[in-house]
Amino acid sequence: MNLVPFGYRPTTAASTRAVRRGDLARRAGWTAAAAFLGLGLLAGCAQSEPASPSPDTATTSPAPEPTPDPAPAQPEFDRSAQSIDDPASLWVISNKSRPLDPVDWAPSDLVATSGVENEFDQPLREPAARAVEALIGAAADAGHSVWIISAYRDYGTQVALYDGYVDRDGAAAADRYSARPGHSEHQTGLVVDLDDHGDCYLDGCFGDTPAGKWLAENAADYGFVIRYPEGKEQVTGFMPEPWHFRFVGTELALEMRDQGVTTLEEFFGLPAAPDYP
């Protein structure tokens, strides 16, 4: 019988292979453990770095405020909306070079005024009558006692008046303050002479009275203009008459006021009419 020393292991081929297989298994285990540890470290590093903002959460500048559309341009005033030649038109212009056509024309829509003092109860064309009633009412609300001292005069009445002025003062003087028959604005039925029961009856000083100033400032709101303003005698042909108010309608009256134009001749581009032809 052969005795085998303690610790002795046979060195056969089979045993050698078994040993190698064990070594390989141990190495594979170490490799896997190392790889697992490396992945853990990488994961830890990845978690410690700040996250980059996503495109959805990125900060953006506020959108600019939209630019408001410009206000639409106001249409130009239509100077051809009404005739300045037809005596029935609210815009008719009568002066020393522009007689009414026909010269004895008379309006067909004359009415009496209502609720206001009218010295001679002379009528006016209906739109002018209603407008002056409103104007005088507003003046009363403002503390001014205004009344009508002259309104419509027909052709025959103007003949008598003008001839009387010529007999009294001469033609040259009469032509400065009175229209010849057929040229008078009173014949249109669109004119009123106004007064305040004061001391400036048909006098230039009326323009300096509180009532005269109020009327000059507010008449356009009711469709009236002062037909013969201060400083325009060479345009209109007549001395200033701050009491003489011509109805043209609010559209034209307000446009003239807005533009700072004081005579119909200048507004419509007509030649000045200082004298009769």
VOKOL-522337 format. One record per residue (C-alpha): y negated, z negated, x. Coordinates in steps of 0.25 Angstrom, whole numbers, padded with zeros to 4 digits, always signed. Layout:
// VOKOL-522337
YZX
...
//
This chain:
// VOKOL-522337
+0000+0000+0000
-0014+0004+0005
-0025-0007+0004
-0039-0001+0001
-0051-0009+0007
-0061-0016-0003
-0072-0006-0007
-0065+0006-0002
-0067+0018-0012
-0059+0030-0010
-0066+0042-0006
-0059+0053-0014
-0066+0065-0019
-0066+0060-0034
-0072+0047-0030
-0083+0054-0022
-0086+0062-0034
-0088+0050-0043
-0097+0044-0033
-0106+0056-0033
-0106+0057-0048
-0111+0042-0049
-0122+0045-0038
-0127+0057-0046
-0127+0049-0059
-0135+0038-0053
-0145+0048-0047
-0147+0055-0061
-0150+0042-0067
-0160+0039-0057
-0167+0053-0059
-0167+0051-0074
-0173+0037-0073
-0184+0043-0063
-0187+0054-0072
-0188+0045-0084
-0197+0036-0076
-0206+0047-0072
-0208+0052-0086
-0212+0038-0091
-0222+0038-0080
-0228+0051-0084
-0228+0047-0098
-0236+0035-0095
-0246+0043-0086
-0248+0053-0098
-0251+0041-0108
-0261+0035-0098
-0270+0048-0097
-0280+0050-0109
-0277+0060-0119
-0285+0073-0119
-0293+0075-0132
-0286+0086-0141
-0294+0098-0145
-0295+0092-0159
-0302+0079-0154
-0311+0084-0144
-0326+0081-0145
-0334+0092-0150
-0350+0094-0152
-0355+0093-0166
-0357+0107-0173
-0372+0111-0173
-0380+0109-0186
-0381+0122-0193
-0395+0129-0193
-0401+0129-0207
-0404+0143-0212
-0419+0146-0211
-0426+0145-0224
-0427+0159-0231
-0440+0166-0230
-0449+0165-0241
-0452+0179-0248
-0466+0184-0246
-0475+0183-0258
-0474+0196-0266
-0488+0201-0268
-0484+0212-0276
-0477+0204-0287
-0489+0205-0296
-0499+0216-0297
-0513+0213-0292
-0519+0225-0300
-0513+0223-0314
-0523+0214-0322
-0512+0208-0329
-0506+0203-0316
-0508+0188-0312
-0511+0194-0298
-0521+0204-0302
-0533+0204-0293
-0547+0208-0298
-0559+0208-0289
-0571+0216-0286
-0563+0228-0281
-0551+0226-0291
-0555+0227-0306
-0545+0224-0317
-0539+0237-0322
-0543+0239-0333
-0556+0232-0331
-0556+0226-0345
-0541+0221-0344
-0538+0209-0352
-0525+0200-0351
-0515+0200-0363
-0510+0186-0361
-0523+0177-0362
-0520+0163-0368
-0529+0151-0370
-0528+0139-0360
-0522+0126-0366
-0525+0111-0362
-0536+0114-0353
-0551+0115-0354
-0556+0130-0355
-0571+0131-0357
-0572+0144-0364
-0557+0145-0369
-0555+0157-0361
-0540+0162-0360
-0531+0165-0348
-0519+0173-0346
-0507+0165-0350
-0502+0161-0336
-0516+0158-0331
-0518+0149-0343
-0506+0141-0341
-0508+0140-0326
-0523+0135-0327
-0518+0124-0338
-0508+0119-0328
-0519+0119-0317
-0529+0112-0325
-0519+0102-0329
-0515+0099-0315
-0530+0098-0311
-0531+0087-0322
-0519+0080-0317
-0527+0079-0303
-0539+0074-0309
-0547+0087-0311
-0553+0091-0324
-0553+0106-0324
-0556+0116-0335
-0557+0131-0337
-0571+0137-0337
-0567+0152-0337
-0555+0160-0339
-0552+0174-0345
-0564+0183-0347
-0562+0197-0352
-0569+0210-0347
-0580+0209-0358
-0583+0195-0354
-0584+0198-0340
-0594+0209-0342
-0603+0200-0349
-0602+0189-0339
-0604+0199-0327
-0616+0206-0333
-0622+0192-0336
-0621+0188-0322
-0627+0201-0317
-0639+0199-0326
-0641+0185-0321
-0638+0186-0306
-0637+0201-0302
-0624+0209-0299
-0623+0205-0285
-0623+0190-0288
-0614+0192-0300
-0604+0200-0292
-0601+0188-0283
-0597+0178-0295
-0593+0187-0307
-0583+0199-0308
-0587+0212-0314
-0580+0215-0327
-0566+0220-0324
-0565+0212-0311
-0565+0198-0316
-0553+0189-0314
-0556+0182-0327
-0552+0195-0334
-0538+0193-0329
-0536+0180-0337
-0531+0174-0324
-0543+0166-0320
-0549+0152-0323
-0562+0146-0319
-0560+0131-0318
-0570+0119-0317
-0569+0104-0317
-0580+0100-0327
-0589+0098-0314
-0602+0103-0308
-0596+0115-0301
-0594+0124-0314
-0591+0138-0308
-0597+0134-0295
-0592+0134-0281
-0592+0119-0280
-0580+0119-0289
-0571+0121-0277
-0576+0108-0271
-0573+0099-0283
-0560+0091-0284
-0556+0100-0295
-0559+0113-0288
-0552+0108-0276
-0540+0104-0284
-0539+0117-0291
-0540+0125-0278
-0529+0117-0272
-0519+0118-0284
-0523+0131-0291
-0512+0139-0284
-0501+0129-0290
-0505+0135-0304
-0507+0149-0300
-0522+0150-0297
-0530+0154-0285
-0545+0153-0283
-0549+0167-0284
-0562+0167-0277
-0561+0157-0265
-0571+0152-0255
-0574+0162-0244
-0567+0174-0251
-0579+0181-0257
-0578+0193-0249
-0563+0194-0253
-0564+0191-0268
-0578+0196-0270
-0583+0183-0277
-0589+0170-0273
-0580+0158-0272
-0575+0153-0286
-0567+0140-0284
-0566+0139-0300
-0560+0153-0302
-0545+0152-0302
-0536+0164-0303
-0522+0163-0309
-0512+0171-0300
-0499+0163-0303
-0493+0152-0294
-0485+0162-0285
-0497+0169-0280
-0507+0157-0280
-0497+0149-0271
-0495+0160-0262
-0509+0162-0259
-0511+0147-0257
-0499+0147-0248
-0505+0159-0240
-0519+0153-0240
-0524+0166-0246
-0536+0163-0256
-0539+0177-0262
-0530+0187-0270
-0537+0198-0262
-0532+0193-0249
-0518+0189-0254
-0515+0203-0259
-0522+0210-0248
-0533+0216-0256
-0547+0221-0251
-0558+0211-0252
-0567+0213-0264
-0580+0208-0261
-0588+0218-0269
-0586+0228-0281
-0584+0242-0277
//
